Amino acid sequence: MTLTPQVLTDARIYLESADMTGFSNKVEVTSSAVDLDKTTFASGGWNERTAGLFDSQVAIDGFWDVGDLTKPDDTLWANLGAAGTAITVVPTAGTVGSLCYLGKTLETDYKPGAQVGQLLAWSATLKGNTAIARGQILHPQGTARTTTGNGTAVQLGAVLATQRLYANLHVLSVSGTTPSITVAIQSNVDNTFGSPTTRLTFNADTALDGQALSVLGPVTDTWWRATWTISGTTPSFLFAVSAGIAPK
């Protein structure tokens, strides 16, 4: 077995409509299960345990900036206490197929501050409101879309009856006159998408936004893609889409 170390130099963090990549310098995703003691007299003198409730948390640190919902202070302040905050964390550059962690969270604390003479910084904690899913990027944040289209096929795998497909949409930039975008997630038996099935559809967006949705399995298809319908006069959108499979 050969170790391939990963140095975090270009991690991507999408929080609702903000790309925190240029503001953050630390991110930590935690998944855990409650340790329940089931030791009996028949254990042979050893502790026995089983997993109880699962939990998740994302902690982020960064440098303070303000101005609109693409900046950390505006976004973190607006979503403090919000129970449906969409977050996607990508250890690498965020190209299609990049491994990511995604979920719907509750932002429980936001702490801006620093010592005198130091850069104003912040830290924030977001606790899971559903499962944290391990998945892939279906649409990259850096590709502007101006017309209706389909994304690249990605092999995420099938969804069992005990699982859900979780998906996040992060609309990071919007321009044009009366622009509107509706993003959906489709599956297919292979990468040709000759007869795709739409599994979930996000609400239409006309402004900066973040959304988190999920759909219950089973789904036997193993290939997935994002699709989008765009309308308006000279519309242009930058957006990221992530999807992953986790227990329901």
PAMI-29738 format. One line per 8 residues: for each residue x, y, z of N, C-alpha, C. Coordinates in Angstrom, 3 decimals. Layout:
X:Y:Z:X:Y:Z:X:Y:Z ~ ...
//
This chain:
0.850:-1.202:0.000:0.000:0.000:0.000:0.880:1.245:0.000 ~ 0.582:2.174:-0.910:1.356:3.402:-1.027:0.534:4.589:-0.535 ~ 1.098:5.348:0.371:0.423:6.529:0.892:0.598:7.696:-0.066 ~ -0.505:8.373:-0.363:-0.453:9.598:-1.157:-0.931:10.747:-0.279 ~ -0.017:11.470:0.368:-0.415:12.545:1.280:-1.164:13.659:0.550 ~ -2.115:14.253:1.243:-2.886:15.372:0.697:-2.580:16.626:1.498 ~ -1.966:17.603:0.857:-1.695:18.885:1.488:-2.806:19.846:1.093 ~ -3.481:20.447:2.083:-4.584:21.362:1.784:-4.040:22.717:1.347
-4.089:22.938:0.037:-3.663:24.234:-0.505:-4.752:24.911:-1.324 ~ -5.712:24.135:-1.817:-6.766:24.717:-2.657:-8.144:24.156:-2.318 ~ -8.389:23.867:-1.035:-9.694:23.350:-0.609:-10.799:24.354:-0.916 ~ -11.943:23.837:-1.308:-13.110:24.664:-1.623:-14.162:24.501:-0.532 ~ -14.752:25.614:-0.116:-15.805:25.609:0.895:-16.957:26.462:0.376 ~ -18.078:25.823:0.098:-19.266:26.545:-0.364:-20.293:26.542:0.763 ~ -20.644:27.736:1.233:-21.620:27.892:2.306:-22.757:28.755:1.781 ~ -23.910:28.110:1.523:-25.024:28.813:0.890:-24.554:29.458:-0.418
-24.558:30.811:-0.508:-24.163:31.481:-1.749:-22.741:32.011:-1.712 ~ -21.984:31.680:-0.683:-20.622:32.199:-0.529:-19.588:31.118:-0.812 ~ -18.617:31.460:-1.652:-17.439:30.619:-1.840:-16.405:31.097:-0.827 ~ -16.270:30.349:0.265:-15.398:30.763:1.369:-13.918:30.504:1.083 ~ -13.616:29.958:-0.082:-12.252:29.552:-0.393:-11.250:30.685:-0.210 ~ -11.582:31.873:-0.684:-10.677:33.011:-0.610:-10.685:33.735:0.721 ~ -11.499:33.250:1.673:-11.592:33.884:2.989:-11.176:32.956:4.128 ~ -11.159:31.655:3.875:-10.940:30.684:4.942:-9.550:30.062:4.856
-9.002:29.702:6.030:-7.714:29.011:6.075:-7.748:27.748:6.933 ~ -8.955:27.334:7.364:-9.069:26.103:8.135:-10.495:25.574:8.043 ~ -10.629:24.272:7.827:-11.949:23.647:7.810:-11.810:22.233:8.362 ~ -12.826:21.803:9.111:-12.807:20.471:9.719:-14.207:19.890:9.668 ~ -14.326:18.705:9.092:-15.602:17.987:9.014:-15.547:16.817:9.995 ~ -16.521:16.764:10.915:-16.555:15.716:11.931:-17.831:14.891:11.805 ~ -17.676:13.577:11.729:-18.803:12.652:11.793:-18.602:11.750:13.003 ~ -19.676:11.481:13.742:-19.530:10.714:14.973:-20.784:9.890:15.249
-20.623:8.919:16.135:-21.750:8.111:16.609:-21.669:8.007:18.117 ~ -22.814:8.082:18.781:-22.856:7.940:20.237:-22.465:6.517:20.628 ~ -21.591:6.408:21.602:-21.084:5.130:22.099:-22.007:4.640:23.218 ~ -22.804:3.584:22.959:-23.736:3.037:23.942:-23.198:1.723:24.494 ~ -23.180:1.627:25.797:-22.650:0.435:26.475:-23.708:-0.675:26.488 ~ -23.331:-1.838:25.962:-24.250:-2.992:25.994:-23.598:-4.197:26.703 ~ -22.666:-3.908:27.626:-21.927:-4.960:28.315:-22.851:-5.784:29.208 ~ -22.695:-7.100:29.137:-23.473:-8.015:29.988:-22.512:-8.956:30.730
-23.075:-9.803:31.578:-22.257:-10.774:32.287:-21.645:-11.813:31.335 ~ -22.180:-11.895:30.108:-21.672:-12.867:29.142:-20.566:-12.291:28.257 ~ -20.093:-11.082:28.579:-19.106:-10.418:27.723:-17.696:-10.935:27.920 ~ -17.498:-11.799:28.929:-16.177:-12.321:29.197:-15.253:-11.309:29.842 ~ -15.816:-10.311:30.475:-15.005:-9.308:31.149:-14.570:-8.145:30.273 ~ -15.119:-8.092:29.050:-14.780:-6.995:28.136:-15.989:-6.092:27.939 ~ -15.734:-4.791:27.774:-16.806:-3.875:27.417:-17.334:-4.209:26.022 ~ -18.630:-4.080:25.852:-19.264:-4.249:24.546:-20.051:-2.985:24.232
-19.981:-2.565:22.997:-20.595:-1.289:22.613:-21.391:-1.428:21.325 ~ -22.342:-0.509:21.155:-23.070:-0.385:19.900:-23.257:1.094:19.603 ~ -23.431:1.423:18.336:-23.598:2.821:17.936:-25.028:3.280:18.165 ~ -25.182:4.462:18.728:-26.492:5.081:18.898:-26.735:6.102:17.787 ~ -27.146:7.301:18.164:-27.417:8.349:17.177:-26.124:8.830:16.533 ~ -26.215:9.121:15.247:-25.089:9.690:14.514:-25.181:11.213:14.538 ~ -24.040:11.869:14.375:-24.007:13.326:14.388:-22.897:13.802:13.454 ~ -22.949:15.095:13.089:-21.924:15.671:12.226:-21.766:17.151:12.540
-20.609:17.675:12.162:-20.296:19.085:12.431:-19.227:19.554:11.450 ~ -19.353:20.819:11.041:-18.325:21.452:10.212:-17.862:22.714:10.935 ~ -16.568:22.823:11.163:-15.974:24.001:11.793:-15.100:24.718:10.763 ~ -15.251:26.040:10.674:-14.518:26.830:9.678:-13.891:28.038:10.363 ~ -12.661:28.362:9.996:-11.992:29.594:10.417:-11.624:30.388:9.173 ~ -11.544:31.712:9.330:-11.147:32.519:8.185:-10.917:33.965:8.533 ~ -10.738:34.789:7.495:-10.513:36.218:7.639:-11.783:36.984:7.275 ~ -12.062:38.016:8.047:-13.314:38.758:7.965:-13.383:39.621:6.701
-14.559:39.648:6.088:-14.842:40.566:4.978:-16.343:40.750:4.919 ~ -16.778:41.852:4.318:-18.192:42.217:4.334:-18.556:42.896:3.023 ~ -19.831:42.872:2.671:-20.269:43.594:1.485:-21.549:43.061:0.889 ~ -21.664:41.730:0.736:-22.872:41.103:0.202:-22.842:39.627:0.562 ~ -23.790:38.858:0.039:-23.917:37.457:0.433:-22.902:36.534:-0.238 ~ -21.882:37.113:-0.876:-20.730:36.327:-1.294:-19.587:36.452:-0.288 ~ -19.764:37.253:0.761:-18.727:37.519:1.756:-19.068:36.801:3.070 ~ -18.049:36.476:3.871:-18.289:35.659:5.071:-19.167:36.322:6.125
-18.947:37.607:6.430:-19.723:38.213:7.507:-21.203:38.268:7.159 ~ -21.525:38.676:5.943:-22.927:38.744:5.521:-23.580:37.361:5.557 ~ -22.882:36.368:5.016:-23.455:35.031:4.924:-23.604:34.377:6.285 ~ -22.556:34.456:7.110:-22.607:33.814:8.421:-23.604:34.495:9.345 ~ -23.722:35.800:9.254:-24.699:36.514:10.076:-26.120:36.181:9.631 ~ -26.342:36.134:8.323:-27.684:35.866:7.802:-28.163:34.463:8.137 ~ -27.232:33.509:8.251:-27.624:32.119:8.457:-27.465:31.629:9.886 ~ -27.110:32.528:10.808:-27.005:32.134:12.208:-28.367:31.645:12.709
-28.425:30.413:13.157:-29.674:29.828:13.629:-30.535:29.231:12.542 ~ -30.119:29.344:11.285:-30.897:28.786:10.176:-30.678:27.285:10.117 ~ -31.773:26.532:10.034:-31.700:25.075:10.157:-31.470:24.359:8.833 ~ -31.438:25.092:7.730:-31.289:24.436:6.430:-30.109:24.933:5.642 ~ -29.029:25.311:6.324:-27.874:25.909:5.669:-27.093:24.848:4.891 ~ -26.951:25.060:3.586:-26.252:24.109:2.721:-24.751:24.370:2.753 ~ -23.972:23.306:2.953:-22.522:23.430:2.952:-21.902:22.266:2.187 ~ -20.876:22.587:1.395:-20.105:21.599:0.661:-18.630:21.896:0.881
-17.871:20.876:1.278:-16.436:21.016:1.507:-15.702:20.087:0.549 ~ -14.756:20.658:-0.214:-14.006:19.906:-1.219:-12.517:19.998:-0.881 ~ -11.844:18.887:-0.595:-10.424:18.973:-0.243:-9.531:19.479:-1.363 ~ -9.997:19.361:-2.625:-9.195:19.787:-3.765:-9.894:20.913:-4.510 ~ -9.547:21.117:-5.778:-9.932:22.336:-6.485:-11.402:22.436:-6.879 ~ -12.169:21.376:-6.747:-13.596:21.476:-7.023:-13.989:21.229:-8.458 ~ -13.177:20.494:-9.222:-13.555:20.126:-10.572:-14.611:19.033:-10.536 ~ -15.269:18.785:-11.673:-16.284:17.734:-11.733:-15.657:16.394:-11.355
-16.319:15.667:-10.469:-15.822:14.390:-10.002:-14.959:14.467:-8.764 ~ -14.624:15.690:-8.301:-13.814:15.835:-7.090:-14.572:15.302:-5.884 ~ -13.869:14.605:-5.011:-14.453:14.133:-3.761:-14.885:15.314:-2.912 ~ -16.042:15.206:-2.265:-16.520:16.286:-1.401:-17.344:15.712:-0.264 ~ -17.600:16.556:0.729:-18.490:16.258:1.838:-19.573:17.325:1.846 ~ -20.819:16.908:1.957:-21.913:17.874:1.846:-23.012:17.554:2.844 ~ -23.775:18.588:3.192:-24.878:18.372:4.108:-25.731:19.604:4.296 ~ -26.836:19.404:4.997:-27.718:20.488:5.434:-27.475:20.678:6.914
-27.181:21.903:7.333:-26.690:22.130:8.686:-27.451:23.246:9.401 ~ -27.223:23.306:10.713:-27.682:24.402:11.560:-26.450:25.179:12.010 ~ -26.361:26.452:11.621:-25.238:27.277:12.071:-25.485:27.683:13.520 ~ -24.661:27.178:14.424:-24.895:27.389:15.852:-24.066:28.518:16.446 ~ -22.942:28.867:15.839:-22.185:30.003:16.367:-21.323:30.636:15.293 ~ -21.144:31.945:15.437:-20.298:32.752:14.549:-19.544:33.732:15.430 ~ -18.208:33.673:15.393:-17.394:34.470:16.306:-16.344:35.271:15.540 ~ -16.638:36.545:15.217:-15.595:37.401:14.648:-14.777:38.050:15.763
-13.473:38.254:15.518:-12.658:38.907:16.534:-11.173:38.702:16.298 ~ -10.357:39.489:17.020:-8.900:39.379:16.946:-8.289:40.276:18.015 ~ -7.004:40.080:18.281:-6.274:40.958:19.187:-5.885:42.246:18.461 ~ -5.609:43.279:19.232:-5.216:44.559:18.655:-3.994:44.372:17.756 ~ -4.047:44.978:16.596:-2.947:44.912:15.652:-2.941:43.679:14.781 ~ -3.900:42.750:15.007:-3.964:41.527:14.222:-5.095:41.604:13.195 ~ -5.036:40.746:12.169:-6.101:40.689:11.183:-7.408:40.242:11.831 ~ -8.493:40.938:11.500:-9.805:40.544:11.998:-10.166:39.194:11.398
-10.453:38.232:12.264:-10.734:36.865:11.829:-12.107:36.437:12.330 ~ -12.485:35.215:12.043:-13.753:34.664:12.507:-13.655:33.144:12.570 ~ -14.562:32.559:13.323:-14.748:31.111:13.326:-16.242:30.834:13.377 ~ -16.641:29.721:12.807:-18.057:29.370:12.775:-18.209:27.862:12.925 ~ -19.319:27.456:13.533:-19.635:26.038:13.688:-21.006:25.770:13.087 ~ -21.082:24.722:12.272:-22.339:24.303:11.665:-22.565:22.841:12.004 ~ -23.700:22.538:12.629:-23.993:21.174:13.068:-25.018:20.534:12.131 ~ -24.802:19.253:11.858:-25.608:18.557:10.873:-27.086:18.501:11.218
-27.917:18.747:10.211:-29.368:18.611:10.353:-29.876:17.397:9.596 ~ -28.984:16.764:8.860:-29.210:15.465:8.224:-27.852:14.772:8.220 ~ -27.752:13.715:7.459:-26.455:13.051:7.326:-25.463:13.959:6.603 ~ -24.190:13.826:6.948:-23.125:14.363:6.115:-22.809:13.288:5.081 ~ -22.945:13.618:3.810:-22.721:12.645:2.746:-21.332:12.828:2.146 ~ -20.724:11.728:1.786:-19.457:11.745:1.051:-19.800:11.538:-0.416 ~ -19.460:12.497:-1.262:-19.882:12.413:-2.648:-18.897:13.050:-3.613 ~ -19.450:13.630:-4.679:-18.630:14.225:-5.724:-19.265:15.523:-6.218
-18.439:16.353:-6.840:-18.916:17.586:-7.459:-19.529:17.251:-8.818 ~ -20.762:17.716:-9.054:-21.446:17.507:-10.334:-21.328:18.717:-11.248 ~ -21.101:19.902:-10.669:-20.890:21.098:-11.490:-19.876:21.986:-10.792 ~ -18.849:22.457:-11.530:-17.791:23.267:-10.915:-18.195:24.725:-10.771 ~ -17.659:25.376:-9.738:-18.048:26.749:-9.427:-17.528:27.756:-10.445 ~ -16.477:27.423:-11.195:-15.815:28.427:-12.033:-16.286:28.485:-13.465 ~ -17.295:27.687:-13.831:-17.786:27.663:-15.207:-19.098:28.425:-15.302 ~ -19.084:29.580:-15.962:-20.299:30.392:-16.100:-21.256:29.742:-17.097
-22.533:29.750:-16.765:-23.562:29.199:-17.646:-24.527:30.306:-18.054 ~ -24.789:30.385:-19.339:-25.671:31.428:-19.874:-26.881:30.846:-20.596 ~ -26.851:29.550:-20.889:-27.956:28.896:-21.578:-28.259:27.555:-20.907 ~ -29.419:27.008:-21.222:-29.832:25.711:-20.703:-28.852:24.619:-21.141 ~ -28.571:23.663:-20.251:-27.626:22.612:-20.615:-27.586:21.466:-19.629 ~ -26.686:20.534:-19.910:-26.490:19.342:-19.079:-25.045:19.262:-18.615 ~ -24.855:18.736:-17.409:-23.525:18.579:-16.869:-22.883:17.265:-17.271 ~ -21.659:17.069:-16.817:-20.891:15.855:-17.085:-21.401:14.695:-16.231
-21.461:13.505:-16.809:-21.903:12.322:-16.080:-20.849:11.899:-15.062 ~ -21.295:11.558:-13.853:-20.421:11.128:-12.765:-20.984:9.827:-12.186 ~ -20.122:8.850:-11.941:-20.578:7.569:-11.408:-20.534:7.596:-9.884 ~ -21.660:7.984:-9.280:-21.780:8.026:-7.825:-22.125:6.661:-7.250 ~ -22.863:5.873:-7.999:-23.307:4.571:-7.524:-24.807:4.524:-7.306 ~ -25.301:3.331:-6.995:-26.725:3.134:-6.740:-27.075:3.576:-5.322 ~ -28.367:3.863:-5.111:-28.870:4.268:-3.797:-29.736:3.137:-3.256 ~ -29.350:2.577:-2.120:-30.108:1.482:-1.524:-31.399:1.989:-0.892
-32.279:1.058:-0.552:-33.552:1.428:0.081:-33.346:2.064:1.446 ~ -32.204:1.793:2.071:-31.882:2.360:3.384:-31.087:3.661:3.277 ~ -30.952:4.200:2.062:-30.124:5.368:1.842:-30.903:6.487:1.154 ~ -30.265:7.648:1.099:-30.763:8.781:0.336:-29.649:9.337:-0.544 ~ -30.052:9.949:-1.647:-29.143:10.799:-2.394:-29.301:12.211:-1.845 ~ -28.212:12.793:-1.396:-28.204:14.170:-0.897:-27.542:15.054:-1.942 ~ -28.098:16.247:-2.169:-27.540:17.152:-3.171:-27.643:18.589:-2.682 ~ -26.609:19.371:-2.971:-26.575:20.793:-2.625:-26.367:21.639:-3.876
-27.033:22.780:-3.888:-26.849:23.783:-4.939:-26.379:25.075:-4.295 ~ -25.310:25.654:-4.832:-24.778:26.926:-4.346:-24.725:27.900:-5.528 ~ -25.624:28.885:-5.555:-25.622:29.903:-6.607:-24.737:31.044:-6.130 ~ -23.570:31.200:-6.763:-22.509:32.071:-6.267:-22.442:33.424:-6.968 ~ -23.021:33.519:-8.170:-22.999:34.779:-8.916:-24.168:34.792:-9.890 ~ -24.838:35.955:-10.006:-25.993:36.103:-10.889:-25.891:37.452:-11.586 ~ -26.108:37.470:-12.906:-26.168:38.736:-13.638:-27.161:38.617:-14.784 ~ -27.552:39.779:-15.351:-28.510:39.822:-16.442:-29.804:40.475:-16.011
-30.739:40.532:-16.937:-32.062:41.090:-16.687:-33.055:39.961:-16.495 ~ -33.752:39.955:-15.368:-34.679:38.889:-14.963:-34.088:37.491:-15.169 ~ -32.888:37.275:-14.669:-32.284:35.948:-14.834:-32.953:34.917:-13.929 ~ -33.045:33.686:-14.389:-33.606:32.596:-13.589:-32.921:31.290:-13.973 ~ -32.636:30.468:-12.972:-32.041:29.162:-13.218:-32.737:28.118:-12.352 ~ -33.056:26.995:-12.961:-33.620:25.851:-12.257:-32.696:24.665:-12.480 ~ -32.150:24.125:-11.405:-31.198:23.020:-11.471:-31.873:21.738:-11.005 ~ -31.612:20.653:-11.720:-32.150:19.344:-11.355:-31.023:18.313:-11.351
-31.264:17.187:-10.682:-30.327:16.072:-10.650:-30.986:14.885:-11.340 ~ -30.281:14.329:-12.321:-30.789:13.187:-13.069:-29.888:11.968:-12.857 ~ -30.486:10.771:-13.030:-29.718:9.528:-13.001:-29.974:8.742:-14.271 ~ -29.049:7.803:-14.551:-29.194:6.963:-15.737:-28.421:5.663:-15.516 ~ -28.766:4.640:-16.290:-28.129:3.341:-16.141:-26.673:3.367:-16.594 ~ -26.310:4.271:-17.523:-24.924:4.387:-17.974:-24.614:5.849:-18.274 ~ -23.393:6.109:-18.737:-22.965:7.500:-18.909:-23.448:8.145:-20.194 ~ -24.256:7.424:-20.994:-24.787:8.032:-22.218:-25.999:8.921:-21.940
-26.676:8.669:-20.842:-27.902:9.391:-20.477:-28.910:9.386:-21.629 ~ -29.083:8.182:-22.198:-30.044:8.041:-23.278:-31.488:8.147:-22.812 ~ -31.758:7.727:-21.562:-33.122:7.820:-21.014:-33.025:8.224:-19.546 ~ -32.631:9.457:-19.267:-32.413:9.880:-17.877:-33.716:10.026:-17.105 ~ -33.605:9.882:-15.782:-34.727:10.110:-14.874:-34.369:11.251:-13.943 ~ -35.242:12.244:-13.836:-35.027:13.361:-12.909:-35.396:12.912:-11.504 ~ -34.421:12.975:-10.597:-34.625:12.487:-9.237:-35.002:13.588:-8.258 ~ -34.511:14.794:-8.469:-34.912:15.931:-7.629:-34.677:17.223:-8.397
-35.448:18.254:-8.046:-35.357:19.556:-8.708:-35.316:20.644:-7.653 ~ -34.299:21.482:-7.688:-34.207:22.612:-6.774:-35.181:23.710:-7.199 ~ -35.572:24.546:-6.237:-36.403:25.698:-6.561:-35.663:26.628:-7.522 ~ -36.417:27.298:-8.381:-35.819:28.259:-9.304:-35.135:29.383:-8.521 ~ -33.953:29.776:-8.966:-33.206:30.855:-8.321:-33.063:32.042:-9.261 ~ -33.322:33.233:-8.705:-33.129:34.473:-9.445:-32.088:35.371:-8.780 ~ -31.522:34.891:-7.682:-30.537:35.657:-6.920:-29.603:34.672:-6.229 ~ -28.607:35.212:-5.510:-27.681:34.374:-4.742:-28.461:33.482:-3.782
-28.056:32.201:-3.680:-28.864:31.289:-2.869:-28.087:30.006:-2.609 ~ -28.542:29.252:-1.615:-28.058:27.905:-1.352:-29.246:27.019:-1.038 ~ -29.232:25.794:-1.536:-30.321:24.853:-1.289:-29.748:23.466:-1.022 ~ -30.444:22.712:-0.165:-30.071:21.333:0.142:-31.317:20.462:0.027 ~ -31.242:19.409:-0.798:-32.352:18.497:-0.993:-31.862:17.059:-0.890 ~ -32.810:16.128:-0.755:-32.465:14.714:-0.767:-33.644:13.921:-1.308 ~ -33.342:12.698:-1.785:-34.387:11.807:-2.278:-34.083:10.406:-1.770 ~ -35.135:9.708:-1.343:-35.001:8.377:-0.760:-34.806:7.316:-1.840
-33.913:6.342:-1.570:-33.739:5.221:-2.469:-34.904:4.241:-2.342 ~ -34.929:3.153:-3.101:-33.812:2.703:-3.926:-33.793:3.323:-5.315 ~ -32.579:3.519:-5.813:-32.339:3.916:-7.199:-31.234:2.998:-7.715 ~ -31.536:2.208:-8.738:-30.546:1.255:-9.244:-29.567:1.894:-10.217 ~ -29.918:3.042:-10.786:-28.980:3.750:-11.667:-27.715:4.108:-10.896 ~ -26.583:4.104:-11.581:-25.314:4.427:-10.926:-24.665:5.704:-11.443 ~ -25.186:6.227:-12.552:-24.623:7.455:-13.137:-25.538:8.642:-12.858 ~ -24.931:9.805:-12.568:-25.672:10.998:-12.158:-25.112:12.234:-12.867
-25.968:13.238:-13.028:-25.525:14.510:-13.594:-26.441:15.630:-13.136 ~ -25.950:16.853:-13.215:-26.758:18.053:-12.996:-27.242:18.571:-14.348 ~ -28.446:19.092:-14.369:-28.968:19.781:-15.550:-29.499:21.132:-15.103 ~ -29.589:22.082:-16.034:-30.062:23.405:-15.662:-30.851:24.031:-16.805 ~ -31.889:24.763:-16.400:-32.712:25.520:-17.338:-32.560:26.989:-16.997 ~ -32.127:27.794:-17.971:-31.826:29.208:-17.747:-32.701:30.063:-18.642 ~ -33.221:31.153:-18.078:-34.018:32.115:-18.848:-33.644:33.532:-18.434 ~ -34.129:34.510:-19.207:-33.845:35.914:-18.932:-33.118:36.556:-20.099
-32.790:37.829:-19.935:-32.045:38.575:-20.944:-30.580:38.654:-20.541 ~ -29.704:38.120:-21.378:-28.253:38.013:-21.109:-27.972:37.492:-19.701 ~ -28.578:36.368:-19.322:-28.330:35.823:-17.982:-26.961:35.149:-17.907 ~ -26.385:35.138:-16.713:-25.142:34.415:-16.468:-25.105:33.985:-15.002 ~ -24.766:32.717:-14.784:-24.742:32.161:-13.433:-23.427:31.423:-13.193 ~ -22.862:31.629:-12.014:-21.822:30.760:-11.485:-22.453:29.959:-10.349 ~ -22.336:28.643:-10.402:-22.946:27.819:-9.365:-22.176:26.517:-9.204 ~ -22.280:25.942:-8.029:-21.664:24.646:-7.733:-22.760:23.675:-7.323
-22.633:22.440:-7.766:-23.572:21.386:-7.400:-22.780:20.197:-6.877 ~ -23.197:19.685:-5.727:-22.569:18.508:-5.133:-23.636:17.459:-4.849 ~ -23.245:16.201:-4.845:-24.186:15.121:-4.546:-23.432:13.953:-3.932 ~ -24.105:13.253:-3.018:-23.506:12.099:-2.370:-24.569:11.188:-1.805 ~ -24.180:9.993:-1.423:-25.100:8.974:-0.924:-24.748:8.669:0.535 ~ -25.774:8.617:1.391:-25.563:8.343:2.810:-26.833:7.710:3.383 ~ -26.756:7.112:4.578:-27.942:6.543:5.200:-29.044:7.583:5.360 ~ -30.296:7.151:5.251:-31.420:8.076:5.329:-31.637:8.543:6.759
//
